[in-house]
Amino acid sequence: MDTIPKRNSSPAWSRLVTTATKILLAFSFAAMVVGLISLGTALSETREGETAADGDVLGGTPGAFFAETVVEGLNRPTDFAFAPDGRIFIAEKNGRVRIFKDGEPLPVSFLEVFANTIEERGLIGLALDPDFETNGFVYIFYTVRIFESNPEGPKTGRVIRVTADGDVAAPGSAVVLLGSVVGDLQSPSCGDFPPGTDCIPQDAWFHVGGGMRFGSDGKLYIATGDGGQVPFDTPLRAQDLDSLAGKMLRINPDGSAPPDNPFFTGDPEANRSKVWAYGLRNPFRFGLQPGTNTPFIGDVGTDVWEEINVGAGENFGWPCYEGPEQVPDYTTSVVCQDLEAAGTAVFPLFAYPNTNGAAVIGGLFAQGASYPPEFQDAYFFADCIQGSIHALKVDESNNLVAGGGTAMTGAGCTVDFEIGPQGDIYFLSHFGGEVKRLRFAPADDTPELIQGDNDCDEDVDSVDGLAGLRHLAGLAVSQQPGCPALGGALPAAVPAGDPPDLFGDVDCDGDVDSVDQLKILRHVAALPFTQNEPCTDIDEVLDEL
């Protein structure tokens, strides 16, 4: 992208798995806010010579986002996708792909692969073909486990395509698209093979990448990590166009390279031909900008910076650069010295310091969601360790502009975002084992006390909002044993009886959901609420149900 200035010469999932548990348990809400203070007050250099001041890019935190659980009971899920018929395909780290219908799991797994699951390794990516209804193609990215000995040693990754036969993968349908060379006990590393070999390095336990999305161009975009470890030479593979490590790849559904890729050599099977962008550390998740298919990549950093990188055909600088700075361990590397002299590496669109633990999770753009104007067309992303969800907005030249903000704190370790059937954003909680819908309630429909864990189940969600409203309405509230009683004044007169649960479309928005329940409880509690025209009086609606 011509609008992205180059870096000048001046100065994971390990955290998703190990540090995350410690930090999420230890940090208070205030600490999480401080940890992401850069979102409003201390942004890194996002364009050369440009920084974002307090509130002039991401704005303030709205109080009306809440999470609605739609699937639960998952075992460390990593990725998910919606089928056109409403089924949800969910990948779990252990190598299993499951299908859920109407929130319930099917009794038989769609697919199970033999995956190495040490630290960040495992089944890490999943995507459905745009023509899934016709061809039934499902794509997965995982760490290959071909021999039992030395599970912690060097491994390789692989992307395969299988064909759905109803609710299971058809036997014998697997086709290897990337990573056909996986090594053996004597030669377990991609480094044991000639340059340009179709091999995805995962020598280290970390930095495996895993994001996969189809663009509107029908091409499959795949993010791979450097598979290495600082201060060794392995991260330098991110700078090698003939290596599949540390890259954003773009391939056809059959695994070949499209001829319009920026480094196409004339050979559609060459590694270099498949590269769309490079110089990445651990691009675990990313989104594609609608209309342009430009990748917005969440690149999980070291303990210094977290990045969102934007562009095609670009070199994002890792391991020579991170955030706005050079990486000290590689300043003497010839590769990095040449890059510094060329001045061709680009700044991230947005970066924030890893003050007390962080792991950025790339997301996607909200389109047609029932969100307020400042979040329309915004790019949503998360931080797994800090348990937060945020959004930023860009102009036509992909420069940061006002809008977006912090949508939610206390969201847990989010590891993927998808657009659901209603147009809202859904997100996947890795340690919580849940798929949740990110909802927005207008100001007069915001559930009271929604930010608190009112039922003491260690999860702040829409159920807490319902508990608060039921309390205000003088109705019974279910809480965990030992949970403090809810305070707050009760209305002077409380109608007798208990309102029904999920009664119907009482706000006439064409969707029967938890917002209808919130409106009924507000009505019972004598609190204001909104309805869409030409919705009738809510008592008349209830009489008809």
C-alpha positions, 0 to 999 in steps of 0.5 A: 500500500502506497499510503503506508510509510516505511520504517526508518533506521531509528530506534503468544500463543505461549502467552495465550496458554501459560501467561494468560491463565496467571494474568487473567486471574491476577489482574483487576478490571483497573489493571486491564484498563491500564494494560490497554491504556494505549488504546486511548492515550498512549498509542505507538507510532502508527504512521511515521511521526504520528501518534494518537492522543487521548480520545482522538482515535478510539474514543471512550468505552460504550456501556451497552455491549454485552455477550450472549452465549450461544454454544458452551461446553467446548474443549479449548476451542481455537476457531469456528465457522458458520455454514450457510444452513446455520450449523457451526463448525468448531475446531478444538486444539486437540485435533477435533472438529465438531458441529453444533446445531441450534446450540447443541453438539452432534454426537459424532465429530465431523473430523479428528486429526492426529495433531501435536498439541504442545503449547501453541501447537494443535488444530489452530485454523478452520475455514469453509469454502465460499461454495460450501453448499455446492462442494462441501469443502472444509479447510483446516490448519494443524501441527502434524504429529507423525511420530510419538517420540520427542513430542516437544521437538521440531514439528511442521504444520499442514493445511488440508481440505476435506469434503463434508458428507452430511455431518462428517468428513468423507473418508479418504477426501483429505487433500494436502494444500500446504505442508506436504513435507512433514519430515520424520524422526531423523529429519523433523525440521523444515530446516533439514530440507532444501530451501523452497520445500513445501514445509511449514516450520514449527520448530518452536512450541510457539508462533505457529500462526493459524488464521485462515479466511476466504476473501471475496475474490475466492482465494484462501488467505493463510497466516503462518508464524515464524515457528522459531525463537528469539535470539536464534536464527529461526525467526529470520525465516520470516524475511525469506520469501522462499520459506512459508514461515512468518507469512500471509499466504494467498492460494487458490482452493486447490493450493496453487498460487494465483498469478496476481500474487505480488511475488509470483514467479511463474511457477504456481507451486513455488513457495514465493509465488504463494506469499501475499505479505511477510515479516510476521512473528505470530499472526494468529488471527486476521481479518480481510477488509470488505471491498479490498481484501486487504489483510488487517493482521493481529501479530502477537508480539514479544513482551514489548509490542502488539501489532495490527499490520495492514497491507499486501506485498509488504514486509512488516519487518519481523524479526528486525523490527517490532512496533516502532523499534528495532529488535536488539537481538537482530541489529547485527544480522546481515538480513536486518542490516540490509533491511534497515539500509533499504528502508522498505519495512512498514510500520504497523497501522496500530501497536500498543505496548505489552505493559503487563502481558498482552496477546493481540487477536486479529478480528474482522470488520463489522458490517450491517451489525446492530451497533452504534454509528461509531462502531459501524464498519469498524475493525474489531480485535481482542486481547486474549490475555487482557480479556478485552475487545476493541475496535478501530476505524480507518479512512479510505487510505487506511489511516486511523480516524475517530470512532470505535473504542473499547467494546468490552472488558472481562470477555475472557481469552477471545481467539476468533471472530466471525460474522453470524447469520444476523450480521452481528459479530460472534467470538470464541472464548478459548478457556471458557469453551464458548461461542458468544454473540457480541450484542449492543443494547440501546441506552434505554435497554442497557441491562442494569448491573450488566458489568458485574458478576451478579450470579457469581458464576465467574462470567460477566454476561447477559445473564447478569443483566437479567439477574439485575433486572429481575432483582429490580422487578422484585423477582427471584434471582438464581445465584451461586452458593455464597454469592452476596445478595443484590442491593438496590431499591425495588419499585413501589409496586411489583406485578404478581407472577413471573414473566415468561422466558423468551416470550416472542418478538416483543420489540418487533425487530424481527428477531426473538432473542434475549433483548426481548426478555430484557424489555419485558423485565424492564416493563415489569420493573417500571423502567423505560424501553424501546419498541420498533414501529408499528409495535403495539403496546407491550401488554397487548403483545404479552396478551397475544403470546 
